[in-house]
Amino acid sequence: MNTSYISKIAGEIGVQSAQVEAVAVLLSEGATVPFIARYRKEATGTLDEVAITTVRDRLAQLAELDARKETVLKSMEQHGHLTDELKDKVLAAETMTVLEDIYLPYKPKRRTRAIIAKEKGLEPLALLIFDQGGRDIEQAAAAFVNLEKGVESVEDALSGARDIIAEMINEHEQARANLRQLFADKGKFKSTVASGKESEGAKYKDYFEWEEPVAAAPSHRILAMRRGEKEDILNLSVNPPEEDAIELLKRLFIKGQGQDSKQVEAAIEDCYKRLMSRSMETEIRVMTKERADAEAIRVFAENLRNLLMSPPLGSKRVMGVDPGFRTGCKIVCLDAQGKLLHHDTIYLHEPEKAAILIKKMCEHFEIQAIAVGNGTASRESEAFLKAIPFEKPIQILMVNESGASVYSASDVAREEFPDLDLTVRGSVSIGRRLMDPLSELVKIDPKAIGVGQYQHDVDQGALKKSLDDVVISCVNGVGVDLNRASAQLLTYVSGLGTQLAKNIVAFRDENGAFTAREELKKVKRLGPKAFEQCAGFLRIRDGKNPLDASAVHPESYPVVYAMAKDSGCTVEDLMKQDALRKQIELSRYVSDKIGLPTLTDILQELAKPGRDPREQFEEFAFAPGIEKMQDLRPGMKLPGIITNVTAFGAFADIGVHQDGLIHISELADRFVKNPADVVKVHQKVMVTVMEVDLERKRVSLSMKSSPGTKPEFSAPKASPGQRPIKPPPKAKEKNTPFNNPFAEAFGRK
């Protein structure tokens, strides 16, 4: 392990080196982030998942940097450039950018104008001019005229010398660093419409003549402009004022006012226009893309977490309904464990026949709740079902069906229901989502769930890694019922994976339900390390050992047995009686292997074994009579549910088959910088209809007490000697909901 990594990361995230080292050691031993955060608190000093993930990712970045350093040093040595000074500079480089700047002059390259000039013997002349000692340049250049080498005149010699100087400036480490900073501080995105693309690229209209500082450009606009460029609709450039860049280089390299300095000035202009502006623009594009990707991925991950952690209805017998007019509504009946019992089809244009069939199925299968997908005919289906006079009360609830069709056509669905139609599989998914959103949504590619922002434009590797982290965190945070979980859900449990998950299901199918966690050790290829990592996150309800239903790790069972023995009772008594738990002095059980953080967790688990961190399920219903966009009128106040949160606002389903946009300026009476600070996916809200555009299928909503008014800005009080904090600049017309060219991309079903 590289000890320099440890101290560096510790300083960056503000923790002790010992904490980072503990995480690094545990990761190297194969421990997962959830396991470390939950069961190794003493070792890490109670670092949470966010900090542990940061350490993991930073270790990987630093290892990648070191690997690149080795490659650079090897290349320099092979080509005879390596010196002790260069080696020290390479090893001291703290970022990939600095490293590449050091390497640039020595990097093998194709034949450039400068190389050709050097082959003509003009390097001494270039160095003489670059020195700017006030010599007679033309006289000096005349000595380098050589017809055999292709230098036919003084101007040929000077031109070649300028090419060499231009390359020297382009490869100058400080010049590149200064120019890079200028691009970041004063660079501007400029986009214009490509000739003849005005009609085809109408959705990019806001960017036909657009200019915006690099430093202020938000993630969604950067990605929008890049997408427009990729589709050949927009021409995009990213540069600071040219005169500022050239002046910066002149200040760095011009030493006098003689003819030699004039030659250097000419070389500087050529260098910037031909070499540096292009490479710096490429760098700033990469940098801003990475920044935009990181923000878009953060938004997606946060939305996904909130969706996965949606409250479950729980183990109830559910009817799933995939609504439809022409092809009918596909109906499935599920038992309390989500097993398919029956499927059928009803038609809304045959209401009496359909009502009799629904009522009969609900009575026969003892249905307790009906989940209705929120797609086409959903409101009509909901109204129809609510009008049926059931003998017992049945909850009728709308369920977001985004991604259900993806699941229906997936290998997972085909494997689970090989003989069923796609629509029947979709109905099963809808019903199960109501029972337990997390267990069902893990079967679907997160990108198909509909809570992202420009997910197809960002780095796909980084996106997948982030979303996988979220799914793993949620699955392990909630815990998994070992005897009910699908192979897909088990895949995300700490220490398992695709193959071990399949092996667990196969063992369960062959031997029946697990009765104890210890039986996991009998599963094929599930060794001691995998058992250590997964056991605490797997639950066994009504098993032999009551602790198996809790998040207490088997390695800590002995200390619980000791607590029960010292209290003169059984483990079951400890779990049932608060008075007994209150008498326990945790300090008595501290050892070199277990400390107060873990003991505190154990006591909390004994109080609420296997507690679900998700909120309680609350019934939600859309406004009656508001079923399509034509029913909407400005000023209406309606209940809605947040379906997506983006950088420019949030989208809410109000039951009209078209999500409405709540622009960031309409989220609250106060000024809002980050929409996620106000709302989250699956949150229930009250909104006011501001505008309805039937032609473009857009609905503008507000959550403010007075829609359309300017949000108040409450500036933090300035510290003594600090300038007063000014309110943000007034939003341009381009930022209004209906002028956002990508609003429909996030709100449309």
N, C-alpha and C positions, 0 to 999 in steps of 0.2 A: 504493500500500500504506500502511495506517495504521501508522505507526511505534510508536504507543502500544500497539498490539496486541503487537508483538514483545517489548518489554521486560516487559510484563505477563505474557505466557505464559512467558517465560524465567524469571521469578521464581517463577511457580506450579509449574513442573515441575523447577526447579533446574538449568537449563543456561544456557549463554552466549547472549546475544542474537543473536550472529552465527550460531549454530546454528539458531535458530528462524527467523531471516531467510532463511537458505539454504533451509530446508524450504518456507517461504512462497513464495519465488521459484520454486522447482522445481514446486510444486503449481500455481502460477498459469500456468506454461508447459505444463501438461498432463501432468506426470510422475505416475506412480502410486506408492502407498506401497511396494509390493515393489521397484520399480525404484530408488527413492530409497535404501531401506535396503540394497540389494545393490550398486548400482553408483555411488552418489554419497557414499561414506563420507567422502571428504576434505572435501567441501563441508559436510556436516552434523556433522562431528566424531564419526562412527560412531554416530549415533543409531539405535536399533533401531526395528522396526515399531510397537511399542507407543507409543514417544515420538512418532514421526512421526504416527501416527493421532491421538494426543492433540492435537498442534499443529493438525492439519487440522480436527478437530471444534471446538476452541476458537476457531479463526479464524472458523468459521461462526457460532458462538454470539455472538461479539463483533460480527460484521457484522449479525446479526439484531437485537442490542441497539441498535446505531447506527441501523438502519433504523427501529426503533420510536421512538427519540429524535426523529428527523426528523418522524415523524408527529405526535408529541406537541407539538413546538414549532410545527408548522404549525397544529394545532388551537387551541393557546393564542393564537397570533397572530390567527387568524381571528375569535376570540371576544373579542379585546381584553384578554386576561389577561396576555400576555407582558411581563415586565420583564427588565431585565438580570440581576437577582438570581435570578429563576426560571430564566432561560436557563442561567445558570452551574450551578444545582442540577441541572437536567435533564442537562446535558452531563457533570456529575461523577458521575452515578448509575452504579454498577458492576454492579448486578444489575437484572433485569427487575422484581423485587418492589419495590425501592426506587424505581425509575422510576414504577411504577404508583401507589405511595403519594403521590409528589409530584404526579402528574397528577390524582388522585382528586377534589380540591376543584374543579377546573376542567373536569372531564370533562362533556360534555353528558349530561344525564340526564332521565329522565321526571319529571313533576311529582310531587314528594315532599311529605310533610306539612310539611317545613321550607320548601320553595318556596312552598307555599300560605300559610304563616304570614308569609313575607316579603312576599308580594303584599298581605297585610292590613296591612302597615306595622309589623310587630312586631319587626323586626331590631334597632332601637335598644334596645328593652326587653330583648331577649335579651343584647345586649352589656353593658348596664348590670348585669343580674343576674350574668352570667358574670364580671364584674369583681370581684364580691363585696366592694363597698366598705362594706357595712353599712347601706345605705339602707332606707327603708320600702318594701318591695316592693309591698304592696297599693296604697299611695298612688301609686307610680310606675306601676303597671299600670292604675290607674283612668284615667290620662291617655290610654290607648290604646284605651279602649272606644269603638267606632265601629260603630253599627248598619249604616251604609251599606256598610262593608267586611266585615260579618259577624262582628265582635267584639262580642258581646252582653253580656259581663260581664267582671269582673276575672279570674275563673277561666279564661274563654276566652282572655284576653290572656296569662295565665301559662302556660296549656297550649301555646299557639302558640309562646311564647318558649322553653319547654322542648324543643319539637320542633326549633327552630333550634339550640339548644345541643347536643342529641343528635347532630345531623348534623355540627356543628362538631367534636365529640369523635370521631365516627366517621371523619372525614376528617383527623384530627390525625396527622401523620407519626410522631411519637415514640410516641403512644399505640398506634398499630397495630404498631409495631416491638416495643414491650414486650409487648403482648398476644400477638403472634405467637410470641415467645420462651416465654411462659407456656404456650401450647398445645403447643409442642414439648417443654418440660421436664416439665409436669405433666398434659398431656392424656392421656386414656384412651379406648381403644376399648371401647365397650360394645355387645354384641350380644344380642338376645333373639329368640326364635322368634315369627314372626307368628302371630296367632290362627288356629287350625285347621290349621296347616301342619306339626304335629308328625310325622304319619305320612309325608306327602309328602316332607318334608325330613329323613328319618332320617339321611342321610349327613352332615348338618350338626349332628348331635346335640351334639357337643362345644361348639358355639357357641350353644346355646339360652339359656344363662345364662353369658356370658363377659365378662370384663373384663381389660384388659391395657394397661400404659403404652405410649403412643405411642413413647417413646424406645427401648423394649426389644422391640417387636413385630417378629418376623422376617418376611421377605418372603412366605413361603408362607402364613402365617396372615393377613396383611393381604389377600392376593389371595383367600384362601378366604372370608373374611368379606365381601369386596366381591362375590364371585361369588354367595354366599348371598343378599345383599341384592338383587342384580340379578335373581335368580330368584324374588324375592318370598317367600323362606323366612325371611330374617332382617331384623330392624329394627336398623340400625346407626347409632350416633352417635359423635362424636369431640369431646370437650370436657374442659377442666380443671374443677376444682371451681368452681361459679358464684361462690361467696363470695370466692374468691381473685382471680378476674378483676375483680369489682366493686371489691374493695379496692385492687387495683393501679391502677385508673382514679381512684379517690378520692384516692389518694396523689399522683397526678399533677395533679389539677385542683382539689381542695378547698383553699381558702385560709383559711377561717374557720369560725365556728359560728353565724353569723346566719341569718336567714330566707332571704336570698339564697343562702347556701351550701346550705341545705336544698333549695332549688329545683334547684340544680346537682346535688345528690345524686340527686334524683328523675330528673333528665335522664340521669344516668350509668346508673342502673339500666335505664331505658327504652332507652337507646342500646345497652347490652350485650345485653339480651334480644331486642330487636327488630332491631338492625342488626349489631353487631359480632360477636356469637356466631355468627351465620349466615355472615357473610363469612369469619371466621377459620376456622370449621369447613370451609368450602369450600376455603380455602387449605391447611389441614393435610391434608385429604383428597388434594388434588393433590400436595402435597409427599411424603406417605407413599406415594402411588401411584407417583410417579416413583422413589422410593427402592426400593420393592418391585420395580418393573419392571426397574430397573437390575441388581438382584441376580439376579432370575430370568433376565434376558437374559445376564448374565455366566455363570451356571451352564449355560445352554443352549449358549452359545458354546464354553465349555470342553469340554463333553461332545461337541459336534459336532467340535471340533478333534481330540479323542482318537479318535473314531470314524473320521473321514476319514483320519487318519494310522495306521490299523490296518495291521499288516504284510501285504504282498501275498504270495500264493503265487508269483506271477511267471508268466512265459510258459510255461504247460504246457497240454497238451490235457485239457480238463475236461468231465466230464459233470455237468449241472445237473439236480437232482431237486426238483420241487415235489410234496411228498407228499400223499396223499389216500386215503381208504378207498373211499367210494362212487363217486367219479368217477375213481378211479385216480391213479397217480403220473405226472405229466407229465415226460418225459425229453427232454433236449436234449444234443447232442454239439457241442462247440465246439473250434475249432483253437486253437493257441497264441496267436493274435492276437484271440481272442474271436469269430471268425466262426462263425455257425451253419451246421453241416454236416448235421444230421439231427435230427428230433424224432419221438417216439413216445409211447405210453402203456402202462403195465403195471398189473396189478391184484394187490394183495397176497394176495387170496383165491385166486389162481392161481399159487402160488409156483414150481412147476416150470417152467411156461411162461414166467413172468416172468424167472426166473433164466437160462434159456437165451437169451432175448432180450437181457438186460443183458450177459451174457458175450459174445455175438456182437457187439454194438455196441462194447464196450470193445476187443475184438480188432481189429475192422475199422478203428476210428478211432484206435487206439493211445492210448486214454485213460490218463492218468497220475494223475488225481485225480477224486474224485466229491464234489460239493458238494450237501449235503442241506439244504433249507430247514427251519427249526426250528418249523414250524407243526404243524397236526394230522397225526398219523400219522408224525411225524418220527422218533421213537425206534424205532418198529416198522420203518420203512423202513431206518433205519440198521442195525438188527440183521439184517434180511433181507439187505442188501447185504454186510455183513461175513461172512455165512455162505457167500457164493458163492465157490467155489474158483477164483479167477482164476489164469491161467498166470503172470502177472507181478504183483508186489506193487502194489496201487493204494491210495493214501491215500483214506480215506472220512471226510469232515469235515463238521461241522454248521456252517451259515451262518445268521446272523440275517437273516430275510427281511422285517423291518419296512420298510414302504414299497414293497415289490415290487409289490403290487397297485395302488398309486398309479401307479407307473411303467407298469404294464401297460396302464392305461386312458388314459395321457397322450398328448398330441399327438406327443411325441418317439418313443414306442414305436410309435404308429400309422404315423408317417413311416418308421421303421426297418423295421418288419415289418407292412406293410399287410394282408397276406393271412393272418396267423397269429392264432390264438385268444389271448385274454387270458392263459390259463394257460401257454401256451407262451412268451409274452413274459416272464412271471414267472419261468419256469425259466431262461431266458437270463440274466435279471438276477441270479438266485441264483448261477449258474455264474460269471458275470463278477465278481461281488463277491468271490468267493474269489481270483480271479486278481489283481484290482486294485480294492480297495474304493473308493479315491478316484475313479477314472475312472468307476465306475458310479454311485456315490452322488450325484455332481454333477448327475445327470439327474433327481433327485427333490427336490421341495420339502423343505428341511430340517425343516420342521414336521411332515412325515409320517414322519420316520425314527424317532421315538419316544424321543428322548433329552432332551426338554425338560421344563420345569416351569411349568405354567400358561401355556403359550405362546399360548393363545387369549385370555388375559385381559390381556396386556401391550400396550403401545403397539406396534402392528403395523409402523409406519414405522421405529421405533428397532430393533425386532427384526430386520427385514429387512436394515437397514443393517449391524447387527452380524454377522449370519450371513453376509451377502455378504462382509464383510471377512475372516471366518474361512475361507470357501471360497477366496477369492482368495489369501490368505496360504498356505494348504495347497497349492493347485495350483502356485503359483509357487515355493514352497519345495521341492517335489519335482521340478518340471520336467516338461515335456510332450514326448512323442515326436511330432514333427511329422507323421510318416507313418502313425501309428496312431490318433491322438487323434480323438475324435468332435467334432462341432461344439459340443456342449454343454460339453465339457471345454475346448476352445479359447476359448470365450466368456469364461472366467475368467482367461485369460492377460493379463498386463500389456499395456495399450495396444490390446488387441483389444476385441471386443464381439460382439454377435449377428451383425451383418451381415458384418464382416470374417472371423469364424469360418466362416460359410457360404461366403464367397468363397474361403477357403483350401481347404476341402473340395472345392468345385467345381473349383478349379484342379488339385487333386491327382487328382480323378476324371478330368479331361480330359487331363492331361499325365503322369500317373504319379507315382511317389514323388519327393519333393524329394531332390536330391543335394547341395545346399548351401544354407546360410542366405540367401545372396545372392539366390537364386531367389524369396524372399518378396517382393522388390521388384517382381516381375512380376505379383503378385496384384492384382486390380482394387481400387482405392481404398486400397491399403496404402501410404501415403506414408512419407517419411523419419522423421517423428515416431513413427508407429506401429511402424516397423521398429526404431527406437532402443529403444522401450519393451519390445517383445516378444522380440526376437532372442535375448537371453541366456537366456531361459526355455524356448526351444524347442530340442529336441535332434534331431539327425539321426544315427542309428546307421549305421555303415559308409558314411559319405558321402565326398566327395572330400577334405574337410579334417577331420582328426581332432579339431580344436578345436570343430567343429560339434556334437560329441557331448558337449561339456562345458558348464559354466556360465560359461566365459570369454566375455565380450561381444565381438562382432566389432570394436568400437572399440579393444579392447586386443590384437587379434591382432598388430599391428606390434611391440609390446614383447615378445611371446612369440617372434616371428621373430628379434628382436634377441638374445634370450637364447640361442636355439639357435645362431645364427651365432657369437656370442661363445664358446660352448662347443664349437664345431667339430663340431656334430651336427645332426640333423634334429629337428623338433618331435616326431615319433614317438619318437625316442630319449629326449628329455626326459621324455616321458610314461611310458616304460617303465623308465628307469634312475634309481633313487633316488640313486645316487652322483653323477650329473650334476647333479641338482637341488640337492643339498647344496653344490655348488661355486658356486652362483649367489649373488652379492652383490647383494641387492635394492636397496641404496642407490644403486647405479650407474644404476638405471633410474627413479629418482624425477625427475619433471619438474613443470612447472606444471599439467599436466593429470592426472597420475597420481601417487599417493602410496603410502606403505608399506601402509596398510590394503588397498588394492586389489591391490597386488603380492603381498601375503601370501595373499590369496584366490586369486589366479591360481596361485601355487605349489601350494597345497592342491588345486586343481582338476586340475593336471597330474598330481598323484599319484593321484588317484581321480576320473577324468573322469565327470561326470554322476552323482556318488554320490547314492544314495537315502538321505535322512535318516531314513526309517522303520526300525523295528527289524526284525530277522530274523524270518521266519515260524516259529512253533512250533506243532506239532500239539497239539490239545486234544481230549479225549474225556470225556463224562459218565460217571458211575458205571454200570456194567452192571447191569441188573436194576431200576434205578430209573427208571421211565418215566412214572408218573402219580402224582398227589398221594396216592392210597391206598397207594402203596409207601413213603411217608415215615414215619419214626418219630422222635420227639424223641431227641436224642443222636447221631443219625447224622452222620458227618463225610463231606462230599461235595465234589467239585470243582465249581466254578461259574465263570461268566464274567459280569463286571459289564456290565449293559445300560443302566443309567441312574444318574446321581448327582444327588441333590437336596439341598436345604438341611437336610432332616431325616434323611437317610441315603442308602443306595444300594440298588439292586435287582440281583439276580443270577439268571441263568438256570441252573437245576440239572438241566434236562432233563425237567421234568414238565409242560410246557406252561403253567406259571404261575410268573412270576418271584417270588422271595421277597424280602421286605424285610429289609435289615440296618439296623436303626435306628441312628441316630448314636451312641447309648449302647452299641451292640454292635459297633462297627467296630474298636475297639482296646482294649487293656488300659489305655491312658492316656486322659485326658480329650481329647475331640476337639471342636474348635469348628467346623471346616469339613471336611465329608466328603471334599471334593476333595483335602485334604492327605493322605488315606490311600489312596483308591482312584481309579481313573479308568475311563472307559468302555472296554470290551474287555479289561480286565485279568483275568487268570486268578487265581482265589482258592480257598482251601479254607474251607468254612463248616460250621457245626454247626447242625442243625435244632433249633430251640427249641420251636416250636409249629406245629400244622397245624390250620387251620379249614376243613374241607371244605365246610361250608354256605356260608360267605362267600368261599370260594376264596382263602384267604390263607395264606401261609407266612411264618413269622418265623424269621430266620436270625441267626447270630452269627459274627463273626470273632475273638472273644476266646479266649484260652487257657482261661478259665473262664467260659463263657457265663452271663449273668445276674448276674454280680458287678458291684459298683460300680466304674466306671473310676477309676484313680488320677489325682489331680491334682498335677502337678509345677509348683508356682508358681515363677516366676523369682525369683531372689534380690533382695530389696529393696535399693535404694541407700541410703547413709547419709542419715538424715533422712526417708526415705520410709516410709509406712505399709506393713506387711506385706500382700502380695497374698493376698486370701482366695480359697478355692475357690469355684466357681460354686454357686449355690443348687441344692438337690436338685430334680431334675425332678419335675413334678407327674404324677399318674396319667394325665392327659390326653395326655402325650407318649409313652406306650408305643406300640409298633408297631401293635397292633390297634385302638387308639383313635384313630388318625389318620384323619380322615374322607376323606382323599384318597389314602390309600396305594394303593388299587386303581387309581386313575387313572394311576399311573405304572408299575405292575408288570404290568398285564394285557396279554396278547397281543392 
